Amino acid sequence: MSRPRPRSVSGWPTDLATIAHDVGSLLTMESTLMTGSIVVAAIFGEWYVALAFALAGGTTAAIGLGARRAFADSPDPRMKHGMIIAASGWLMTAAFGSLPFFLAATLVPPDLAASYVPAGASYGQSSLAYFANPLHAFFESMSGWTGSGLTMAVHEPSLPRTLQWWRSLIQWVGGVGVIVLTVSILARPGSGSYALYRSETREEKIHPSIVSTVRTVWKLFLGYTAVSVVLLFAAIRLSPFGSQLPLWEAGWQALNHAMTGLSTGGFSVTDNSIATYDSPLIETVLLPVMALGAIAFPVHYTILAEQDLEQLVGDLQTRWLFLLLGLGVLALSIQNLVSIPSVEGAFVPAGTVGVGGALDPIVADAVRDSTFQWISALTCTGFQSAPIGRWTAGAKVLVSSAMVLGGAAGSTVGGIKIIRGYVIGRGIQWQFRRVFLPASAVVGTRLNGRRLDREGMEREFSEAAIVTLLWLVVLIASSLVLANLTGPGFTYADVLFEVASAQGNVGLSAGITGPSMHPIAEAMFLLNMWVGRLEIIPILVFARSLLYGLDP
């Protein structure tokens, strides 16, 4: 017989104490990352920025450790706590993660900030100045932790190196690490922490032990990152742009882009994302890096540990991911090829070589940009190699559909996820079959290798449909709000594209997102990114708990 749960801990209701303890654990982890980043500031001699990180880390640690110690005797979390810990944990991590941006912008003298602008740049102000606005700083942090990639830093190379590193680090950790570290911190005997892990990854565990799963995912992620850095470094050095860079600078760019590419985050340290390089080789190297982040991690483990390459076609989500990548590239290429006469400046021959001289350079560039941008959108990475704002409305809607769907559940991507799209498709097919059968007929179906009866199929279909419907309702409502807050130079296709990018945690932009956007639109995007990462249900549970408490 289990002991009754205490009604209060340190004078706080038990439920609040449990949540505060575990959110405090997340903030303690974040403070460690902030403190460790001081090493980067020391390497580059950015002492004002080092002070900003020290103050941010100290503040975050004080609150995080304070909550952990004050509620050390709190009961283990249950299912209802898991959702709220997920929602409030992401929100608080993003809020405190904004402190380095805000404090650096406040502490760094204007003349020193101006020195961060690269020599010969066409602009004179460092993007650091934008983060003196707390809303911009919060936006950048939320975009990083949710893996969204939309940015308030108009010119990323003009940021201090430590902030460039922080942006990449929070995306790298936010892509998989926050999930993993959350499970690791909350994995207490008898706790409901696995519900939190499952609510984020939607996948079976790689190992029976959560801690073992944590270690395996980290090993995979670290290994992939190391390989990606090496490949990107070689590609950058072989590109015309990268061949003029010092070795350390090429390595710095390779490191940051490998971290944000594999985590499907998309933050960049160059002025125009991947378009800066104008290099087919770099784009080609990034394609498998982005795809790796969009494949469920249990599939990675099976392939590497058991050397079972059949999983690439045997796993339902992976099979559909590759199919959608191929079909989408074909559809977007056709759309862009047809639109070439009507989109001046959208496709240029510079840096593009026709295959054996058989392709017109502009045609080749349209196919190249379509390939890279579709894969970047479907994998929710957000690296940008083309001026998408100049594309036709049809092309933008196509890319928006990729950002809405996203890659595989159990990976680092956002969006609705392939498995939900598949379940809804099969559910609609199943409903049609029932129309032509007698009411007494037993109608079952197979779903991802499982045989489901009527009750099981209705449960799977309804769960997928509810989340998808809520996701689309928020998307459409947000697009209507944004349509009334943007200037006349943007169409509804631009607005839908931008909202899909924010809520799908992608980061591609048609030109709306930036420091000059309406504050209400910027605040709304904070909600879109937060909702998109947690897929709405935990946010609704969190909102309900604020209004009515945690009692049924």
C-alpha positions in Angstrom: 0.0 0.0 0.0 1.5 3.3 -1.1 1.9 6.2 1.3 -0.4 9.2 0.7 1.2 12.2 -1.0 1.9 15.2 1.3 -0.4 18.1 0.7 2.4 20.7 0.8 6.2 21.0 0.6 7.9 24.0 2.1 4.6 25.7 2.4 3.8 25.2 -1.4 1.1 22.9 -2.7 2.6 19.5 -3.6 1.9 19.7 -7.3 3.6 23.1 -7.6 6.6 21.9 -5.6 7.0 18.9 -7.9 6.9 21.0 -11.0 9.2 23.7 -9.6 11.8 21.2 -8.5 12.1 19.7 -12.0 12.0 23.0 -13.8 14.7 24.1 -11.4 16.8 21.1 -12.6 16.4 22.3 -16.2 17.6 25.8 -15.3 20.5 24.3 -13.4 21.5 22.5 -16.5 21.2 25.7 -18.6 23.3 27.6 -16.1 26.1 25.1 -16.6 25.9 25.7 -20.4 26.1 29.5 -19.8 29.0 29.2 -17.5 30.9 26.9 -19.8 30.4 29.4 -22.7 32.6 31.8 -20.7 35.6 29.7 -22.0 34.6 30.7 -25.6 34.5 34.4 -24.5 38.0 34.1 -23.0 39.4 32.5 -26.1 38.2 35.4 -28.2 39.0 38.1 -25.6 35.3 39.2 -25.3 35.4 40.2 -21.7 32.2 42.2 -21.6 30.4 39.3 -23.1 32.1 37.0 -20.6 30.7 39.1 -17.8 27.2 38.9 -19.4 27.4 35.1 -19.4 28.7 35.0 -15.9 25.8 37.2 -14.7 23.3 35.2 -16.7 24.7 31.9 -15.5 24.8 33.0 -11.9 21.2 34.3 -12.0 19.9 31.1 -13.6 21.9 28.9 -11.3 20.6 30.7 -8.2 17.0 30.3 -9.2 17.4 26.7 -10.5 19.4 25.4 -7.6 17.2 27.4 -5.2 14.1 25.6 -6.6 15.8 22.2 -6.4 16.9 22.6 -2.8 13.7 24.3 -1.6 11.6 21.4 -3.0 14.1 18.5 -2.6 11.4 16.5 -0.7 8.8 17.0 -3.4 7.0 13.8 -4.6 7.9 12.2 -7.9 6.1 13.6 -10.9 3.0 11.9 -12.3 1.6 12.0 -15.9 -0.2 15.2 -15.3 3.0 16.8 -14.1 5.0 15.6 -17.1 3.0 17.7 -19.6 3.3 20.8 -17.5 7.0 20.3 -16.8 7.5 20.0 -20.6 5.6 23.2 -21.3 6.9 25.3 -18.4 10.4 23.9 -18.8 10.7 25.0 -22.4 9.3 28.4 -21.6 11.5 29.1 -18.6 14.6 27.7 -20.4 13.9 30.1 -23.3 13.3 33.0 -21.0 16.5 32.6 -19.0 18.4 31.7 -22.2 17.6 35.3 -23.4 19.8 36.8 -20.6 23.1 36.4 -22.4 21.7 38.2 -25.4 20.2 41.0 -23.4 23.1 41.5 -20.9 25.7 41.4 -23.7 23.8 44.1 -25.6 23.6 46.2 -22.4 27.1 45.8 -21.2 29.2 46.0 -24.4 30.2 49.6 -25.1 28.9 50.9 -28.5 32.4 51.5 -29.9 33.4 47.9 -29.0 30.2 46.6 -30.5 31.0 48.4 -33.8 34.3 46.6 -33.9 32.5 43.3 -34.3 31.3 44.4 -37.7 33.5 42.6 -40.3 35.9 44.8 -42.3 34.4 45.9 -45.6 30.8 45.1 -44.6 28.1 47.3 -46.2 26.5 47.9 -42.8 27.9 49.8 -39.9 25.9 48.6 -36.9 26.4 45.3 -35.1 23.3 43.1 -34.7 24.2 43.0 -31.0 22.3 46.3 -30.6 19.0 44.7 -31.4 19.1 42.4 -28.3 19.0 45.5 -26.0 15.2 45.0 -26.6 14.2 42.2 -24.2 11.5 41.0 -26.7 14.2 40.5 -29.4 16.4 38.7 -26.9 13.6 36.4 -25.8 12.7 35.7 -29.5 16.2 34.7 -30.3 16.4 32.4 -27.3 13.0 30.8 -28.0 14.0 30.3 -31.7 17.2 28.6 -30.6 15.8 26.3 -27.9 12.9 25.2 -30.1 15.1 24.7 -33.1 13.2 27.2 -35.2 16.0 29.3 -36.7 14.1 32.6 -37.3 16.4 35.4 -36.1 16.5 39.0 -35.0 20.2 39.1 -35.8 20.1 40.7 -39.3 23.8 40.3 -39.8 25.1 37.3 -37.8 28.8 37.8 -38.5 28.6 41.1 -36.6 27.7 39.3 -33.4 30.4 38.5 -30.8 31.8 35.0 -31.3 30.4 33.9 -27.9 26.9 34.8 -28.9 27.4 33.0 -32.3 28.4 30.0 -30.2 25.5 30.4 -27.8 23.0 30.5 -30.7 24.5 27.3 -32.2 24.8 25.5 -28.8 21.2 26.1 -27.7 20.0 24.7 -31.1 22.3 21.7 -30.8 21.2 21.0 -27.2 17.6 22.0 -28.0 17.3 19.6 -30.9 17.8 16.5 -28.9 19.7 17.4 -25.8 16.9 19.1 -23.8 14.8 16.0 -24.3 17.7 13.8 -23.3 18.8 15.9 -20.4 15.2 16.3 -19.2 14.8 12.5 -19.1 18.1 12.1 -17.4 17.3 14.7 -14.7 13.8 13.4 -14.1 14.5 9.7 -14.3 13.7 8.9 -10.6 12.3 5.6 -9.5 8.6 5.4 -10.0 8.4 8.8 -11.6 6.3 9.8 -14.6 9.4 11.1 -16.4 9.1 8.6 -19.2 5.8 10.2 -20.1 7.6 13.4 -20.7 10.2 11.7 -22.9 7.5 9.9 -24.8 5.4 13.1 -25.2 8.4 14.8 -26.9 9.8 12.0 -29.1 6.7 9.9 -29.9 9.0 6.9 -30.2 9.9 3.7 -28.5 13.0 3.6 -26.3 16.2 2.4 -27.9 17.1 0.5 -24.7 14.9 -0.7 -21.8 16.6 1.8 -19.5 16.0 5.5 -20.0 19.5 6.4 -18.9 20.9 3.9 -21.4 18.8 5.5 -24.1 20.1 8.9 -23.1 23.7 7.8 -23.4 23.1 6.1 -26.7 21.4 9.1 -28.3 24.2 11.4 -27.1 26.8 9.1 -28.6 25.0 9.1 -31.9 24.6 12.8 -31.9 28.2 13.5 -31.0 29.5 11.1 -33.6 27.3 12.5 -36.3 28.4 16.1 -35.4 32.1 15.2 -35.5 31.7 13.7 -39.0 29.6 16.6 -40.2 32.2 19.1 -39.0 35.0 17.4 -40.9 33.0 17.1 -44.1 31.8 20.7 -44.0 35.3 22.0 -43.2 36.6 20.3 -46.4 33.7 21.6 -48.4 34.1 25.1 -47.2 37.8 25.1 -47.9 37.2 23.9 -51.4 34.6 26.6 -52.1 35.7 30.0 -53.7 34.4 31.8 -50.6 35.9 29.5 -48.1 39.3 29.2 -49.8 39.9 32.9 -48.8 39.1 32.3 -45.1 41.7 31.6 -42.5 41.7 27.9 -41.4 40.3 28.7 -38.0 37.4 30.7 -39.5 36.6 27.9 -41.9 36.6 25.5 -38.9 34.4 27.9 -36.9 31.8 28.1 -39.7 32.0 24.3 -40.2 31.5 23.7 -36.4 28.5 26.0 -36.1 26.8 24.9 -39.3 27.3 21.2 -38.4 25.7 21.8 -35.0 22.7 23.7 -36.3 22.3 21.5 -39.4 22.3 18.1 -37.6 19.9 19.5 -34.9 17.7 20.8 -37.8 17.8 24.2 -36.2 19.2 26.4 -39.0 21.0 29.2 -37.2 23.9 30.5 -39.3 27.1 32.5 -38.7 27.2 33.9 -42.2 25.3 36.9 -43.5 22.9 35.1 -45.9 22.8 31.6 -44.4 24.1 29.0 -46.9 23.6 31.4 -49.8 26.8 33.2 -48.7 28.9 30.4 -50.1 27.1 30.0 -53.4 28.6 26.5 -53.5 26.9 23.4 -54.9 29.5 21.3 -53.0 28.6 22.7 -49.6 24.9 22.4 -50.3 25.4 18.8 -51.3 27.3 18.0 -48.1 24.5 19.6 -46.1 21.8 17.5 -47.7 22.6 14.2 -45.8 23.4 16.2 -42.6 19.9 17.6 -42.6 18.3 14.3 -43.6 20.1 12.6 -40.7 18.4 14.9 -38.2 15.0 14.1 -39.6 15.3 10.3 -39.2 14.0 8.8 -35.9 16.9 8.0 -33.6 15.9 4.4 -32.9 16.4 3.8 -36.7 19.9 5.3 -36.4 20.7 2.9 -33.6 19.4 -0.1 -35.4 21.4 0.6 -38.5 24.6 1.3 -36.7 24.4 -1.2 -33.9 23.0 -4.1 -35.8 24.3 -3.0 -39.3 20.7 -3.4 -40.6 20.5 -1.1 -43.6 17.0 -2.6 -44.4 15.7 -0.2 -41.8 16.1 2.6 -44.3 13.2 1.1 -46.3 11.7 -1.1 -43.6 10.8 1.7 -41.2 7.6 3.3 -42.3 8.6 6.9 -41.4 12.0 6.7 -43.0 10.6 5.2 -46.2 8.0 7.9 -46.5 10.6 10.6 -45.6 12.8 9.6 -48.6 9.7 9.3 -50.8 8.5 12.7 -49.9 11.9 14.2 -50.3 12.1 12.9 -53.9 8.5 13.8 -54.9 8.8 17.2 -53.3 12.0 18.0 -55.1 10.4 17.1 -58.4 7.2 19.1 -57.7 9.0 22.2 -56.5 11.5 22.0 -59.4 8.7 21.9 -61.9 6.9 24.8 -60.2 10.1 26.9 -60.2 11.0 26.0 -63.8 7.6 27.1 -65.0 7.9 30.4 -63.1 11.3 31.4 -64.3 10.0 34.0 -66.8 7.8 35.7 -64.2 10.3 35.9 -61.2 13.1 38.3 -62.0 16.2 37.7 -60.0 14.9 34.6 -58.2 17.3 32.4 -60.1 20.8 33.4 -61.2 23.5 31.5 -63.1 26.3 32.6 -60.7 28.0 29.6 -59.1 26.0 27.1 -61.1 27.3 24.7 -63.7 25.0 23.0 -66.1 25.4 19.3 -66.4 27.9 18.9 -69.2 26.7 22.2 -70.6 23.3 20.6 -71.5 21.3 22.7 -69.0 20.8 26.4 -69.2 22.5 27.9 -66.1 19.3 29.5 -64.8 17.4 26.3 -65.2 20.2 24.4 -63.4 20.1 27.0 -60.6 16.3 26.7 -60.3 16.6 22.9 -59.9 19.5 23.3 -57.4 17.7 25.8 -55.3 14.5 23.7 -55.4 16.3 20.6 -54.2 18.1 22.3 -51.3 15.1 24.3 -50.1 12.7 21.5 -50.2 15.0 19.2 -48.2 15.7 22.1 -45.8 12.0 22.7 -45.3 10.8 19.0 -44.9 13.6 18.3 -42.5 12.7 21.5 -40.6 16.3 22.7 -40.8 15.8 26.2 -42.3 19.1 26.7 -44.0 18.4 29.1 -46.9 20.3 29.1 -50.2 17.9 31.1 -52.3 15.8 34.4 -52.2 12.5 32.6 -51.4 10.8 35.9 -51.0 11.0 36.4 -54.8 9.5 33.0 -55.6 5.9 32.6 -56.8 3.0 32.1 -54.4 2.7 28.5 -55.7 6.3 27.7 -54.7 5.9 29.3 -51.3 2.7 27.2 -50.6 4.5 24.0 -51.7 7.4 24.8 -49.3 4.9 25.7 -46.6 3.3 22.3 -46.9 6.7 20.7 -46.3 7.3 22.8 -43.2 3.8 21.9 -41.8 4.4 18.2 -42.2 8.0 17.9 -41.1 10.1 14.7 -40.8 9.9 11.6 -38.6 8.6 11.5 -35.0 11.5 10.5 -32.8 13.9 12.9 -34.6 14.8 16.6 -34.0 12.3 18.0 -36.4 9.1 20.1 -35.8 5.9 20.0 -37.8 3.0 17.6 -37.6 5.3 14.6 -38.3 5.1 12.0 -41.0 3.5 9.3 -38.8 0.5 11.5 -38.1 0.0 12.3 -41.7 0.2 8.6 -42.5 -2.2 7.7 -39.8 -4.7 10.3 -40.9 -4.4 9.1 -44.5 -5.0 5.4 -43.5 -7.8 6.5 -41.2 -9.6 8.2 -44.0 -9.1 5.2 -46.2 -10.4 3.0 -43.4 -13.5 5.1 -43.0 -14.3 4.8 -46.7 -14.0 1.0 -46.5 -16.5 0.9 -43.7 -19.1 2.8 -45.9 -19.4 -0.2 -48.3 -19.5 -2.9 -45.6 -22.5 -4.0 -43.5 -22.8 -2.6 -40.0 -22.1 -6.1 -38.5 -18.8 -6.5 -40.5 -15.6 -6.6 -38.4 -13.3 -4.1 -40.0 -9.6 -4.2 -39.0 -6.5 -2.8 -40.6 -2.7 -2.9 -40.4 -0.9 0.2 -39.3 2.9 0.2 -39.2 3.1 -3.5 -38.8 0.4 -3.7 -36.1 -3.0 -5.3 -36.6 -5.7 -3.0 -35.2 -9.3 -3.7 -34.5 -12.0 -1.0 -34.9 -11.5 0.4 -31.4 -7.7 0.6 -31.9 -7.9 2.3 -35.3 -10.5 4.8 -34.0 -8.2 5.7 -31.1 -5.1 6.1 -33.3 -7.0 8.1 -35.9 -8.7 10.4 -33.4 -5.4 11.1 -31.6 -3.6 12.0 -34.8 -6.6 14.0 -36.1 -7.0 16.0 -32.9 -3.4 17.1 -32.7 -3.3 17.9 -36.5 -6.6 19.9 -36.3 -5.4 21.9 -33.4 -2.1 22.5 -35.1 -3.8 23.8 -38.3 -6.3 25.9 -36.3 -3.4 27.8 -34.6 -1.6 28.1 -38.0 -4.6 29.6 -39.8 -5.5 31.9 -36.9 -1.9 33.1 -36.6 -1.7 33.8 -40.3 -4.8 35.9 -40.2 -3.3 37.9 -37.3 0.0 38.4 -39.2 -1.8 39.3 -42.4 -3.2 42.4 -40.6 0.2 43.3 -39.1 2.5 43.2 -42.1 3.0 45.8 -44.8 1.3 45.8 -48.2 4.5 44.4 -49.8 3.7 40.9 -48.6 1.0 38.6 -49.9 -1.0 36.0 -47.9 1.3 33.3 -49.3 4.2 35.2 -47.7 2.3 35.4 -44.4 1.4 31.7 -44.5 4.9 30.8 -45.3 6.3 32.7 -42.3 3.8 31.3 -39.8 4.4 27.8 -41.1 8.1 28.3 -40.7 7.7 29.6 -37.1 5.2 26.9 -36.0 7.0 24.2 -37.8 10.3 25.2 -36.1 12.0 25.6 -39.5 13.5 29.1 -39.9 13.1 29.8 -43.6 11.9 33.4 -44.2 10.1 35.3 -46.9 11.4 38.5 -45.4 8.8 39.3 -42.7 10.7 38.3 -39.6 13.2 40.8 -38.3 13.7 43.6 -35.7 11.3 45.9 -37.6 8.3 43.5 -37.4 5.3 44.4 -35.4 5.8 43.6 -31.6 2.5 41.8 -31.5 3.5 39.6 -34.5 6.9 38.9 -32.8 5.2 37.9 -29.5 2.8 35.7 -31.5 5.7 34.0 -33.1 7.0 33.2 -29.6 3.8 31.3 -29.0 4.0 29.6 -32.5 7.5 28.3 -31.9 6.6 27.1 -28.4 3.4 25.5 -29.5 5.1 23.9 -32.5 7.9 22.4 -30.5 5.5 20.8 -27.9 2.7 20.0 -30.3 0.0 21.9 -28.5 -1.4 19.4 -26.1 1.2 20.1 -23.3 0.6 23.8 -23.8 -3.2 23.3 -23.4 -2.6 21.2 -20.3 -0.4 24.0 -19.0 -3.0 26.7 -19.7 -5.7 24.6 -18.1 -3.6 24.2 -14.9 -3.1 28.0 -14.7 -6.9 28.5 -14.9 -8.2 25.6 -12.9 -5.3 23.9 -11.1 -4.2 20.3 -11.5 -7.2 18.6 -10.0 -9.4 16.6 -12.5 
